[in-house]
Amino acid sequence: MKKKIGVVLSGCGVYDGSEIHESVIILLAIDREGAEAVCMAPNADQMHVVNHLTGEESAGEKRNVLVEAARIARGDIKDISTVTADDIDALIFPGGFGAAKNLCTMAVKGEDAEVHPEVSRLVKEIQAKQKPQAAVCIAPAMYAKIFEGESVSPILTIGNDKDWSQKIENLGSKHQVCAVGDFIMDKENKIVTSPAYMLGQNISEVAEGIEKTVKELVAMA
């Protein structure tokens, strides 16, 4: 039976949802490792909508995170509220600003952010069952918020960004500098993280780190 790897999407598009390159690389890497991706997303409105041609906010426009994420998943996607740790063998989060806007609010509130309750629930369920999980790009910062004030103190990376690495440290997690083509393994907590487009200058660089991350994740599952 194939291992089932949960992939939590946050919309569709780097500025207000999941980073599409990162998401597709993750899905491809999971398949190449002989595992099955189980895509999911919160059924909630996006924080806002950004015109990806201009980079400007589309005032007054609303989009649903689950509906938009379904574009990446080719329609095969679940509401995250219906998924438990018993349904999957591992969990991974692509980056994109949606991870810091829709899955949590760190993009606007920093260390005072809130995490979507279903995202926090599933991450903690996975951790409690000692199943592996991973996050790339900006998504690892969310883990620092999820485990703030708890006995779990993850070792994470978002590359070498001083502002975001300081946020991670301020929340009680540990940050390690990491090259785009590599990953950081927190063996104790079974969490793998990689910088992806926080550092990557092109899709090939990003793919190198993500593919290594997925390989480790599936091997641990």
Helices and strands as residue ranges (DSSP letters): E 4-8, H 20-32, E 36-41, H 65-72, E 78-79, G 80-82, G 85-87, E 90-93, H 98-101, H 106-109, G 110-112, H 117-128, E 133-136, H 140-146, E 155-156, H 162-170, E 174-175, E 184-186, E 191-194, G 196-198, H 203-220
